[in-house]
Amino acid sequence: MKLSRRARRMNLHHARKSSKAATLNMVSLMDIFTILVFFLLVNATSAEILPSQKNITLPDSTSEKFPLQNLVIAVDEKVIRLQGKPVIAVRDAIKSGQTIRPLFDALRAKAKVRDKNIVDRKGVTIMGDKKIPFHLLKKIMLTCAGAEYTNISFAVNQKPQVSDN
């Protein structure tokens, strides 16, 4: 049986379309992944990420400087912690003298076994709840200074700077 011209043309057309396999151009996909990896590497090293404390509400500030990698003293409403480990209860720290002895001892112990990742200048970052009393904050700072940690930073939430227009 002889096929019409139209039927032969349709058979050729279908044969041409079905013979091609689907292809994926990998060049542009690799370019996108390369840019993504580069972006993540550049932005991952711009700031130190402090440990998250759910029960600490940090104060707001317009600070432009990023904190150095220091020891972290976290102060909430109940406990003072050094590097995540509880040191003393807040009520006991308030009742203590001018310096907080357990915190002093813990800081001195950390100074003896200094980690290579911690900055050579002895520094601490105080991550205190914005509701803690100032006299407690002052005692913590005096204790740090007494233990020879004189480079004291405060952890804050960065808020946008207001322009004076």
Buried (B, 14 or more C-beta within 10 A) or exposed (E): EEEEEEEEEEEEEEEEEEEEEEEEEEEEEEEEEEEEEEEEEEEEEEEEEBEEBEEBBBEEEEBEEEBEEBBBBBBBEEBBBBEEEEBBEBEBBEEBEEBBEBBBEBBEEBBEEEEEEBEEEBBBBBBBBEEBEEEBBEBBBBBBEBBEBEEBBBBBEEEEEEEEE
